[in-house]
Amino acid sequence: MLGATKRLGIVDRVTPAGATRDRRSRWPSHEEAKAHFASRPLFRHFSAQCLDDYVNHGLLERDGALHLRIDPAIEYQIYRTIPHDMMRHLPKLRVPALFIGGAESEVVRRVRLAGMQPKFTMRKVPGGHLFPFERPLAAATSIVQALEAIEAAPRAS
């Protein structure tokens, strides 16, 4: 489907590209930036510490204002050029792989990995699309558990 949206020129409507292109990227102060992000749906479940870290490290001071460290124009191009044929290449994996995603994420709900086991597995953890920022310790624990499971898995000869 993603390939078709690219060919039809509507990829900006089905990916975050359109919203990213028009994203606000400049604030006069840390306080205003934090208030802005805290009011946005994507950020509403961030832990307080992660929101503070995002504002303190995700912005840089330039020309008397704070700007997003990653230019929205670059992020826009990333979303517009997301590979649309990844599923074709996954069966060729030679090593185990794991996808960890937030159980409440609409994007994760759409991911289909049927037929990819045992090489590629999916683990859903509590949280939304940006679950590592919502529950950072739980996210880190999930990653460690996933690595331990991969390490403990029997190897094919």
N, C-alpha and C positions, 0 to 999 in steps of 0.2 A: 504494500500500500504506500509506503513512504516513497519508493521509487516513482510511483504514479503521481504522487502529489508534486514531486520535483518536476516531472515532465509537464504537468498541467500548470505549473507556475503558482500553486497554492500552498507551497510548503510553509510559508509564513503563517498560514491560518491553522495548521495542524501541529506545529511545533512551537516552542517558546520564542521562535525567531522574531515574529512580529512584535511581541511585547518587549523583547530585548532591544530591538531597534529604537523603540520610543521610550526606553527606560530613563528615568531621571538619573543623572550621574554627578551632580554637583550640589554641595550644601555649604552654608556659611559657617557651621559649627558642628562639633561632635554631637552636641545635644539635639540639634535639629535632625541630623542624620539618624541618630538612634530613634528618635520619635517617628521619623518617616518609616524606617524599616520595621519597627514594632507594630505599626499600623497596617502593614502589608500581609495579606493572607499567607504567603509562602513563608514568612518569618514568624508568624504568630505563636508557633509552638517551640521556637528556639529556647534553649535554656538561657537564663539571664547571663551567665558567664560567656556562652558562645555568642550571644548578641553583642555583648561588650567587646569581645575579641574581634568580631566581624567589623565593627565600627572602628576599633583602634588599629587594626592591621589590614583591613580591606580597603581603606581609604588612604590617600596620600595628599599632603598639602602642596598646592601649586597655585600661584597667582592669587594668594590671599583667600583661597577657598579649599574645601576638601573635595576630592574627585575619587570616583571608583578606581581602584588600582588596575582592574582589567577594563579596558575600553569596551563599552557596549557594542561598538561597531565590530570588534574582533569576535566577541561572543555571538553576535548576530550571524556572522559568517560561519562560525562553528556549527550552530544549529541548522543553518541552511544546507550544510554539506555533510551532515551525519551520514555515515555509511548505511545504505539501505539493503545491502545484501549480506549482512553479517551471518544470518541464519544458514546461508548456503555454505559458509566456511566453517561453522562450528563442528560439524561432524568430522572434520579433518584434524581436530585437536589431538595431539599426542600425549598431552598431560592432563591431569584432572583440573577442573576449573569450577569456580563457585561464584554465583551471583548473590549478593546480599542486598535486599531491598526492604523498604518500609511497607508493612502490610496494609497501611491505609493510603498508600500512594496510588493514584489512578494510573500512572505510568507502569508501575510494577504489576498492577492487576492485568494489564494488557500483554505482559511478556509471556510468551509461550515457548517452553523449552521441551515439549514432548518429543520423545525419540532421541534426546541427547544424552540420557543417562547411559552408562554410569560416569562418563567423562565430565559432563556438565550438569551440576545440580544447582538448585535454587533454594535459598533460605530467606524466609520472610521474618522480619523482626518487628516489634511494635514501633509504630511511628509512621510519619508521612514520607514524602519524597525526599526531604532533606533530614532523614532520621539521625544521621551522625551529629547534627547540630541541636537536635531536640533532646537526645539521650546519649551524650558522648561516651559515658562509661559503658552503657549497654552495647553501643556500637563497637567499641574497642573489644569488649568481651566476645561479641559475635565473631569478630575477625580472628581473634586468637583461637577460639573454638574451631572455626573453619580451618585454620592452618593446622591445628592439631589433628583434626579429622583427616585432612589430606595426607599428612605425614604418617598417620596410623594405617591408612588404607593399604591393602595388599597391592603390590606392584605386578604388572603384567611382564612376563619374561620375553 
